[in-house]
C-alpha cells in the first residue's frame, strides 16, 4: 500500500539517510487533523505504537524500513512507546526518539552563531538529561557542511539509519535526544558528506570521555557529579600564583613517572597515593602535566590530541582525574596542564576533514598543515574554531579546577613561515610572516581566561623574540602571565656541556641572560624536550667523571634556583636519571637504591626548593633589577660568577657565588653590603649532597671595601660549587 502522507522523494531521503531534518518526517505529526506517527526501524519485522497499555500496529511503507500509523481521532500525544519485533523473535520496547525536540535555546543558538559562546561544552557533546519526564542523552555536534549526521553506538548496532540527527541551519549544529541512554554509553557520529560514497565515523569533538586506544569512540559522561573538596585552595589560589610568590614546577608525564610491576600504568588513585606525597616532600609548589587530553598515539606524549575535552582514559575515568586534582589542591599543590591549540593529528576519527570539508583546519596545505609533526593547523580566523578552542581552555579551568595552562608551540602559531621554506607559506594581508589571526586568537584567549579566572595563569612555550608575550593585551602584548625562557635554557646547557677548562671562553654565555631577563616575565625550564632524542639526560649532559657530573648538576640547579625567574624541572632530573626519558617505561627509580649520590642529588633539590619558598629574596622580585644585583660578572679567567638576590620589602639579600671549575678557590674575597656575620645557607658541595664538603663556617665581615661594596668577607669556594650566603648578625 502506498504511503498516504509522504511523497516518494521524502521517503527516499529518509530511508537512504540524507534527509537533514528527520523531525519533519519521523515522530508524531498532525496531518489534516489526524495524528500520524512514523518510525524508521531497520531490520524490524513489525512495529507497534503504545499509548498507556494499548498497542496499535504500524504499517510498513513498501520496500522500506519506514513504518507509519494514522490515528484519525487522536491529538498530539503526551507520551507513547514503540514496540519493535525482529525476525529472530526478539522484542524491544523503547521511547520514540523523534517525540522529543532536540533544539538548543535561543541564546545558545545566537552566541554559537556569532562564535562567541564561551561554554559550548554545555550545549555540544553528549549530556545526560531528563526531557518531558524521560531520562536520556542529548547529542549535539557542529558539522555545518554534512549531508546527514547520525548518532551510532552499541545501542543501535552502529547503524547510522536508526538515529539521524536534526540540522539547525542557522548555527550548523546537528542535535538529537535519545531516550533511555545514560552515562557510560559508547558512541560516535556517522557523517554522510556531500562527496559521493564518502561517509566517515567521527569521535565527538566535545566528548567528555573516550575509549582506551586502539579503540576511539566517545563515552557519555556526567562531569558535574563529582563533589569537590578544594574550596580552601581556590580561595587562596590567586596569591599562590602571583608573580611575587615562589613557583617551582615539577613537570611530568603521568604514564612514565612510575609504573606498577615495571609495565602497568599507575591509575589516578595510585598517583594520589604515590606522586603527591613525593612532590610535596621535594618541595615543589606546582605540578605540570604533559597533555592529559585523549590521544591515540603514546609516542606523541599527548601532544597530538583527538579528544580535547576528555582526560586520557589510560589512568582512569574523568571523575578519577578530578579526584587527583582535588587531592593535589588539598595538599597545597597547584596543577598546570599542557594545552595544545597549535595543531591536531590526522587520525580519521579526529577533527580533520570533519564534515567532508576542512572545517577546523585551513584548506590550503600551506596554511593548514604543520610539516614538522605531520598534523593539521587550526584555522584561527574562523570564529567557530576560536570558540571551540577558547571554550576548551575554559572547560579545563571550570570543570576540572586546573590552575593554569602552559600553551604548547606558540611560535608555530605566531609565524606563517614556521618550519617552512620559501614558497611553502602564504603571507598575511600586509605581506608579512606574522599569523594575524593566531595573534588575535591568543589575545582573545588570554583576555577571556583572565576575566573568568583571574587567579589562573597562562604560560607560553615561545622560542623566538616575539615582543610582548607577557605584556597585557591592552598594551599590545599577547597577555600571557609567564614565558618559558628558551634562550636561557639553551645557553645554560651549552655552557655546562663545556669541559671546565674551556668555560672561561664562554663566560658571556651566562651573563648574557641578564641583558634581557626582565623584558618578559620568564620561567626557567629544563623540560622534557631536553632529555630525549639523543640530547642525553640532565646528568649525562654534564662533562667529566661521575663525581664531576653530579657536582656540575648540583651547580646547575643552584644557578637555576638563584637566577631570576620561576622554575621548572622535568621528572627524573631531580635524582639524576642516567638514561634519556621514554614515555614507554618508568623512570629509573632503582638508581636510588644502588648509588647514594642519586638520593643526595634529591636532597640538594629539596633544599633548593625549601630556600626558594622561604627566602623572600629568591622569589619576591624576579622581574626587575630591584631583585637582582651583580657583584662580579667579570671574573671569567677563574670562571666565577657572583650576584645578589634582593627583597625590596624586607631589605634582605642573598649573595650567590658560583665556581664553574673543579678548582678549590681559597681566600676568595667577596664584597657584601652590610657589616656583621654571613652564614652559608646553601653549599652544593656539602657532604649531605654528595660533595667534597668544602664549606664555610659563619664569616665576619672585614672593613675592606670590595666589588663596589663597603664590606667584604673571605671564603673558600668549593669545586664546581654553588654557595648562597645570608647576613645573620649585625656587627658587634
C-alpha positions in Angstrom: 0.0 0.0 0.0 1.3 3.4 -0.9 2.1 5.8 1.9 -0.8 8.2 2.3 1.0 11.3 3.7 4.6 11.4 2.2 5.9 11.9 -1.3 8.3 9.4 -2.7 11.2 11.9 -2.6 10.8 12.4 1.1 10.6 8.7 1.7 13.7 8.1 -0.3 15.6 10.7 1.6 14.7 9.4 5.0 15.3 5.7 4.1 18.6 6.3 2.3 19.8 8.6 5.1 20.3 12.0 3.5 17.3 13.9 4.9 18.7 16.8 7.0 15.6 17.4 9.1 14.2 13.9 10.1 11.9 15.5 12.7 9.9 16.9 9.8 9.1 13.3 8.9 9.6 11.0 11.9 7.8 11.0 15.2 4.3 12.5 15.8 2.7 15.0 13.4 -0.7 16.4 12.9 -1.6 15.9 9.2 -5.0 17.1 8.0 -6.4 17.0 11.5 -5.1 13.4 12.1 -2.3 12.2 14.3 0.4 10.5 12.2 3.3 8.7 13.9 6.3 7.5 11.8 9.3 5.4 12.8 12.4 4.3 10.9 13.2 0.8 12.2 15.7 -1.1 10.1 15.6 -4.9 10.4 12.2 -4.8 12.2 9.6 -7.4 11.4 6.8 -5.4 12.9 6.4 -2.1 14.8 3.5 -1.1 17.2 2.6 2.2 18.9 1.7 2.0 22.5 -0.5 4.5 24.4 -0.7 3.5 28.1 -1.2 -0.3 27.8 -2.9 -0.2 24.4 -0.8 -1.0 21.3 -1.7 -0.4 17.6 0.2 -1.8 14.6 2.1 0.5 12.3 2.1 0.0 8.5 5.4 -0.6 6.6 6.0 1.7 3.6 6.5 -1.0 1.0 10.1 -1.9 0.3 11.5 0.3 3.2 12.2 0.2 6.9 9.8 3.2 7.4 6.6 2.5 9.4 3.6 4.7 9.8 0.4 4.7 11.9 -2.6 7.1 11.4 -4.9 7.9 14.3 -7.9 9.9 12.9 -9.4 10.9 16.3 -6.4 11.5 18.5 -4.5 14.7 19.3 -0.7 15.0 19.7 0.1 12.6 22.5 1.9 13.4 25.7 3.8 10.2 25.5 3.9 6.9 23.7 6.3 3.9 23.2 7.3 1.8 20.3 7.3 -2.0 20.4 9.6 -3.5 17.8 9.6 -7.1 16.9 12.6 -8.5 15.0 12.8 -11.6 12.7 14.6 -13.6 15.4 11.6 -13.1 17.7 13.3 -10.5 20.0 11.0 -7.7 21.1 12.3 -4.2 22.0 10.2 -1.6 23.8 11.5 2.0 23.7 10.5 5.6 23.7 10.5 7.2 20.3 13.5 9.5 19.9 11.6 11.7 17.5 8.9 12.6 20.0 11.5 14.7 21.9 12.6 18.1 20.5 16.4 18.4 20.2 16.5 22.2 19.9 19.1 24.4 21.8 18.0 27.6 23.5 17.7 30.8 21.5 20.5 32.4 23.5 22.9 29.5 22.9 21.9 29.5 19.2 22.7 33.2 18.9 26.0 33.0 20.7 27.2 30.0 18.8 26.1 31.5 15.6 28.4 34.5 16.1 31.2 32.4 17.5 31.3 34.0 21.0 29.8 31.2 23.1 32.4 30.6 25.9 30.8 27.5 27.2 29.9 25.4 24.1 30.6 22.3 26.1 27.3 23.0 27.9 25.4 22.6 24.6 27.6 20.5 22.3 28.7 17.0 23.1 26.6 14.3 24.9 24.6 15.4 28.0 22.6 13.0 30.2 19.4 15.0 30.9 15.7 14.5 31.5 13.2 15.7 28.9 9.4 15.6 29.4 10.0 13.3 32.4 12.1 10.8 30.4 15.8 10.3 31.0 18.2 10.1 28.1 21.1 11.8 26.4 21.1 14.9 24.2 23.7 14.8 21.5 24.8 17.9 19.5 27.7 18.3 17.1 28.9 21.1 14.8 29.1 19.9 11.2 27.6 22.6 9.0 28.5 21.1 5.7 27.4 17.5 6.3 24.6 16.0 4.3 23.4 13.9 7.3 24.7 13.1 10.8 23.6 10.2 12.9 24.4 9.0 16.4 25.7 5.5 16.4 26.7 3.1 19.1 26.1 -0.3 20.7 22.6 0.9 21.4 21.7 0.8 17.7 24.2 -1.7 16.4 26.3 1.2 15.0 23.6 1.6 12.3 23.5 5.2 11.1 20.0 4.7 9.7 18.5 4.5 13.1 19.2 7.8 14.7 19.7 10.6 12.2 20.0 14.0 13.8 18.1 17.2 13.2 20.0 20.0 11.5 19.8 23.6 12.8 20.8 25.6 9.8 21.5 28.9 11.5 24.4 27.5 13.5 25.4 24.4 11.6 24.7 22.1 14.5 23.0 18.7 14.4 21.2 17.6 17.6 19.2 14.7 18.9 17.8 13.5 22.2 17.8 9.7 22.6 15.7 8.5 25.5 16.8 5.6 27.6 20.5 6.2 27.3 22.8 7.2 30.1 26.3 7.6 31.4 28.8 5.0 30.1 27.2 4.7 26.7 29.8 4.4 23.8 29.0 6.5 20.7 30.3 8.2 17.6 28.8 10.4 14.9 28.3 8.9 11.4 28.7 11.7 8.9 27.4 11.4 5.4 29.2 14.0 3.4 28.4 15.7 0.1 31.2 13.7 -1.6 29.7 10.7 -3.3 30.2 7.5 -1.3 32.3 9.3 1.3 30.9 8.6 4.8 33.1 8.8 7.9 32.6 7.9 11.6 33.9 10.6 14.0 34.5 10.8 17.7 32.7 13.6 19.4 34.9 16.8 19.3 33.3 17.8 22.6 33.2 14.3 24.1 33.9 14.2 27.8 35.3 10.7 27.9 36.9 8.3 25.4 37.7 4.7 24.9 41.3 3.5 25.6 43.3 3.2 22.4 43.3 1.5 20.0 39.5 2.0 20.3 38.5 5.6 19.8 34.8 6.1 20.4 33.5 8.7 22.8 31.7 7.8 26.1 28.8 9.6 27.6 29.9 11.0 31.0 28.3 13.3 33.6 31.1 15.7 34.5 29.1 17.6 37.0 28.5 14.9 39.7 31.9 15.0 41.4 31.9 16.6 44.9 34.9 18.9 45.1 36.8 19.5 48.4 39.3 22.1 47.3 37.4 25.3 48.4 40.3 26.5 50.6 42.8 26.1 47.8 40.7 28.0 45.3 40.2 30.8 47.8 43.9 31.5 48.0 45.0 30.4 44.5 45.5 34.0 43.3 48.1 34.6 46.0 49.8 31.2 45.2 50.1 32.0 41.5 51.2 35.7 41.9 54.5 36.9 40.4 56.0 37.7 43.8 55.4 34.2 45.1 57.6 31.1 44.6 56.5 29.0 41.7 58.6 25.8 41.4 57.1 23.3 38.9 57.6 19.6 38.6 56.9 18.7 35.0 55.8 15.1 34.5 54.3 12.6 32.1 51.7 10.6 34.0 52.3 7.3 32.1 56.0 7.1 32.8 56.7 8.7 36.1 56.4 5.3 37.7 54.9 2.0 36.7 53.5 -0.9 38.6 55.3 -4.2 38.2 57.6 -2.4 35.7 55.0 -2.1 32.9 51.5 -1.1 34.1 50.4 2.5 34.2 49.6 3.9 37.6 45.9 5.0 38.0 44.9 8.4 39.1 44.3 6.9 42.5 47.8 5.4 42.5 49.2 8.8 41.7 47.2 10.3 44.6 48.9 7.8 46.9 52.4 8.0 45.4 53.0 11.1 43.4 51.5 13.8 45.6 53.5 12.9 48.7 56.7 12.7 46.7 56.2 16.1 45.1 55.3 17.6 48.4 58.4 16.1 50.0 60.6 17.5 47.3 59.2 21.0 47.9 57.7 21.8 44.6 54.8 24.2 44.6 53.1 23.1 41.3 53.0 20.1 39.0 52.7 20.5 35.3 51.2 17.5 33.3 52.2 16.8 29.8 48.9 16.9 27.9 46.1 14.9 29.6 43.6 15.2 26.8 42.8 11.9 25.0 45.3 11.0 22.3 45.7 7.7 20.3 49.5 7.6 19.9 51.6 7.1 23.0 54.7 8.4 21.2 53.2 11.8 20.8 53.4 12.2 24.6 49.8 13.7 24.4 50.7 16.5 22.0 48.5 15.0 19.2 45.1 15.4 20.7 41.9 13.8 19.4 39.7 14.3 22.5 40.2 17.9 23.5 37.5 17.6 26.3 38.3 14.2 27.5 41.1 13.3 30.1 43.0 10.3 29.0 41.3 7.0 29.9 44.8 5.4 30.3 44.7 6.2 34.0 41.0 6.2 34.9 37.7 8.0 34.5 37.1 11.7 34.4 35.9 11.5 38.0 39.2 9.9 38.9 41.1 12.7 37.3 39.0 15.2 39.2 39.8 13.4 42.4 43.5 13.6 41.6 43.4 17.4 41.0 41.3 17.7 44.2 43.9 15.8 46.2 46.7 18.0 44.8 44.8 21.1 45.9 44.1 19.7 49.3 47.9 19.0 49.6 48.6 22.7 48.6 49.9 21.8 45.2 48.9 23.7 42.1 48.1 21.8 38.9 49.0 23.1 35.4 48.4 21.2 32.2 49.9 21.5 28.8 47.3 22.7 26.3 47.7 22.2 22.5 45.8 24.7 20.4 48.6 24.8 17.7 47.7 21.7 15.8 45.9 18.3 15.8 46.6 14.9 14.2 45.2 13.5 11.0 43.6 10.4 12.6 40.3 9.6 10.7 38.2 9.7 13.9 39.5 13.2 14.8 38.8 16.7 13.7 40.4 16.6 10.3 38.1 17.0 7.2 35.4 16.6 9.8 32.2 17.0 7.8 33.7 16.4 4.4 35.3 19.9 4.4 38.3 21.5 6.0 36.2 22.6 8.9 38.7 23.1 11.7 41.8 23.4 9.5 42.8 25.6 6.6 42.1 24.0 3.2 45.3 25.4 1.8 48.1 23.0 2.9 50.5 26.0 3.0 48.4 27.2 6.0 46.6 24.1 7.2 49.4 21.6 7.7 52.4 21.5 10.1 55.3 19.9 8.3 57.3 19.2 11.5 54.7 17.0 13.0 52.5 15.9 10.1 49.5 17.5 11.6 46.7 20.0 10.8 46.8 23.6 11.8 43.7 25.2 13.3 42.0 28.0 11.2 42.1 30.7 13.9 40.3 33.1 11.6 37.1 31.1 11.8 35.0 32.3 14.7 33.6 28.8 15.4 37.1 27.3 15.6 38.3 30.0 18.0 35.1 29.5 20.0 35.9 25.7 20.2 39.4 26.3 21.5 38.7 29.0 24.0 35.7 27.1 25.3 38.1 24.1 25.7 40.5 26.2 27.7 37.7 27.5 29.9 36.4 23.9 30.3 39.6 22.6 32.0 39.7 25.5 34.4 36.0 25.4 35.2 35.1 21.7 35.2 38.5 20.3 36.4 39.7 23.2 38.6 43.0 23.4 36.7 45.2 26.3 37.9 46.7 27.3 34.6 47.6 26.3 31.1 51.0 26.0 29.5 50.4 26.7 25.9 52.4 24.5 23.6 54.3 25.5 20.4 53.2 29.2 20.5 56.0 30.1 18.0 54.4 27.8 15.4 51.2 29.7 15.8 52.7 33.2 15.6 54.6 32.8 12.3 53.2 31.7 9.0 56.6 30.6 7.8 57.4 28.4 10.9 59.4 25.4 9.6 58.5 26.3 6.1 60.7 27.1 3.1 60.1 30.0 0.7 57.1 29.2 -1.4 55.6 26.9 1.2 53.7 29.5 3.1 51.2 32.3 2.5 51.9 35.9 3.7 49.4 37.8 5.7 47.3 40.6 4.2 50.2 43.1 4.7 52.8 40.8 3.1 54.3 39.8 6.5 55.1 36.5 8.1 53.1 37.0 11.3 49.9 35.0 11.6 47.5 37.8 12.4 44.5 35.5 13.0 46.5 33.4 15.5 47.8 36.5 17.3 44.2 37.8 17.6 43.1 34.4 18.9 45.9 34.2 21.5 45.0 37.7 22.8 41.3 36.8 23.0 42.1 33.5 24.7 44.2 35.3 27.4 41.6 38.0 27.9 38.7 35.6 28.3 40.5 33.3 30.7 41.8 36.1 32.9 38.4 37.7 33.1 36.7 34.5 34.1 39.6 33.1 36.2 41.8 35.9 37.4 43.7 33.6 39.7 44.7 31.2 37.0 47.9 31.6 34.9 48.8 31.1 31.3 52.4 30.2 30.2 53.7 30.4 26.7 56.2 28.0 25.3 57.6 30.6 22.8 61.1 30.2 21.5 61.5 33.4 19.5 62.0 37.1 20.3 58.4 37.9 19.5 57.8 41.2 21.5 55.4 41.5 24.5 54.5 37.9 25.1 53.8 38.6 28.8 52.6 42.2 28.2 48.9 43.0 28.7 46.8 42.9 25.6 45.7 46.5 26.3 49.4 47.4 25.8 49.7 45.5 22.6 51.0 42.3 24.2 49.8 38.7 24.0 48.6 38.6 27.6 50.4 35.6 29.0 51.4 35.6 32.6 54.8 33.8 32.0 57.0 32.8 29.1 59.4 29.9 29.0 63.0 31.3 28.8 64.2 29.1 26.0 67.2 31.2 25.3 68.4 30.9 28.9 67.8 27.2 28.8 69.8 26.6 25.6 72.7 28.9 26.5 73.0 27.5 30.0 73.0 23.9 28.8 75.5 24.8 26.1 77.8 26.4 28.7 77.6 23.4 31.0 78.5 20.9 28.3 81.9 22.5 28.0 84.8 21.0 30.0 85.6 23.4 32.8 89.0 24.2 31.3 87.2 25.9 28.3 84.4 27.6 30.3 86.4 30.9 30.7 86.0 31.4 26.9 82.2 31.1 27.2 81.7 33.2 30.3 79.4 35.7 28.4 77.0 32.9 27.6 75.9 33.0 31.2 76.0 36.8 31.8 74.1 37.4 28.5 70.8 36.3 30.1 70.7 39.4 32.3 70.6 41.6 29.3 67.0 40.5 28.6 66.0 38.8 31.9 63.4 41.5 32.7 62.0 42.0 29.2 59.3 39.4 29.9 58.0 37.5 32.9 60.2 34.4 32.4 60.0 30.9 33.7 63.3 28.9 33.6 62.7 25.4 32.2 64.7 22.3 32.0 61.8 20.4 30.2 61.1 17.1 28.7 62.3 18.2 25.3 65.8 18.5 26.7 66.2 14.8 27.8 65.1 13.0 24.6 66.2 12.4 21.0 69.8 11.8 21.8 70.2 15.0 23.9 71.0 12.9 26.9 69.6 13.1 30.4 70.4 16.1 32.6 73.1 14.2 34.5 74.6 12.7 31.4 74.9 16.1 29.7 77.4 17.1 32.3 81.1 16.7 31.5 83.8 14.9 33.5 83.8 11.8 35.6 80.9 10.6 37.6 81.8 12.8 40.6 82.1 15.9 38.3 78.8 15.1 36.6 76.9 15.1 39.9 78.8 18.2 41.1 78.1 20.0 37.8 74.4 19.2 38.0 74.1 20.4 41.6 75.9 23.6 40.5 73.5 23.9 37.5 70.5 23.7 39.8 72.0 26.1 42.2 72.4 28.6 39.3 68.8 27.9 38.1 67.2 28.3 41.5 69.1 31.6 42.2 68.6 33.1 38.8 65.6 35.5 38.3 62.5 33.6 37.0 60.1 30.9 38.1 61.5 27.3 38.0 60.6 24.2 36.1 62.3 20.8 36.1 61.2 17.6 34.3 60.8 14.4 36.3 64.0 12.3 36.7 66.2 15.3 36.7 65.8 15.7 40.4 67.6 12.4 41.2 69.9 12.1 38.2 68.3 9.7 35.8 71.1 8.3 33.6 69.0 7.2 30.6 67.1 9.5 28.4 63.4 9.7 29.2 61.0 7.5 27.3 57.2 7.5 27.5 57.3 3.7 27.2 58.9 3.0 30.5 59.2 4.1 34.1 61.9 6.4 35.5 64.8 4.5 36.8 63.9 4.7 40.5 66.1 1.7 41.2 69.1 4.1 41.0 68.2 5.5 44.4 68.9 2.1 46.0 72.0 1.4 44.0 74.0 4.6 44.4 73.6 7.1 47.3 74.6 10.0 45.1 71.2 10.0 43.4 69.5 10.4 46.8 72.0 13.1 47.7 71.1 15.0 44.5 67.4 14.7 45.5 68.4 16.2 48.9 70.1 19.1 47.1 66.9 19.8 45.1 64.8 19.5 48.2 67.0 22.1 50.0 66.9 24.5 47.0 63.1 24.3 46.9 62.9 24.9 50.6 65.1 28.0 50.3 63.2 29.3 47.3 59.9 29.1 49.1 61.1 30.6 52.4 63.7 33.2 51.4 61.9 36.2 50.0 65.0 37.5 48.3 64.9 34.4 46.0 61.3 34.8 44.8 59.8 38.2 45.7 61.1 40.3 42.8 62.1 38.2 39.8 61.1 40.6 37.1 63.1 43.8 37.7 66.6 45.0 38.7 65.1 45.6 42.2 65.5 41.9 42.8 69.0 41.4 41.3 72.4 43.0 41.6 75.7 41.9 40.0 78.6 41.5 42.5 81.2 40.4 40.0 80.4 39.3 36.5 83.9 39.8 35.1 85.9 37.0 36.7 85.9 35.0 33.5 89.5 33.8 33.9 88.6 31.8 37.0 85.0 31.1 35.7 83.4 32.6 38.8 80.1 34.5 38.9 78.7 36.3 41.9 75.5 38.2 42.4 72.9 39.2 45.0 69.2 38.4 45.1 67.3 41.2 46.8 64.0 41.5 48.7 62.7 45.1 48.3 60.1 44.5 51.1 62.3 43.0 53.8 65.6 44.6 52.7 67.3 41.2 53.0 69.7 39.9 50.4 71.3 36.6 49.5 74.7 36.5 48.0 75.3 33.8 45.4 78.8 32.7 44.3 79.2 30.1 41.6 82.5 28.4 40.8 82.3 26.7 37.4 85.7 24.9 37.7 86.8 21.9 39.8 89.5 24.0 41.4 89.0 25.0 45.1 89.4 28.8 45.4 91.0 29.7 48.7 90.9 33.2 50.2 88.2 34.4 47.7 87.1 37.9 48.7 83.5 38.9 48.2 82.0 42.3 48.6 78.9 42.5 50.8 76.6 45.4 51.7 76.2 45.0 55.5 78.8 44.6 58.3 78.4 41.7 60.6 78.3 37.9 60.1 77.4 36.0 57.0 76.4 32.3 57.0 76.1 29.7 54.3 72.5 28.7 53.8 73.4 26.5 50.9 76.5 24.9 49.6 76.1 22.4 46.7 79.4 20.7 47.8 78.1 19.7 51.2 78.7 16.1 52.1 74.9 15.9 52.6 74.5 16.4 48.9 77.4 14.1 47.8 80.1 16.8 47.6 83.6 17.0 49.0 82.4 19.2 51.9 84.4 22.3 51.2 82.2 24.5 53.3 82.5 27.8 55.1 81.7 28.4 58.8 80.0 31.7 59.6 82.2 34.6 58.3 82.6 38.0 60.0 82.9 40.9 57.6 86.2 42.8 57.1 86.2 46.6 56.9 87.6 46.4 53.4 85.5 47.6 50.5 85.4 45.2 47.6 83.3 44.7 44.5 81.9 48.2 45.0 80.5 47.2 48.4 81.5 48.8 51.7 82.5 45.5 53.3 83.9 42.1 52.4 84.4 38.6 53.6 86.8 35.9 52.7 85.6 32.5 51.6 86.8 29.2 50.3 84.9 28.3 47.1 84.1 24.6 46.6 84.9 22.9 43.4 82.1 23.0 40.9 80.1 24.5 43.7 77.3 27.0 44.3 77.3 28.9 47.6 74.4 31.0 49.0 75.2 33.4 51.8 72.9 35.4 54.1 73.6 38.1 56.6 72.6 36.6 60.0 74.0 39.0 62.6 75.0 42.7 62.9 78.5 43.8 63.7 79.2 43.7 67.4 
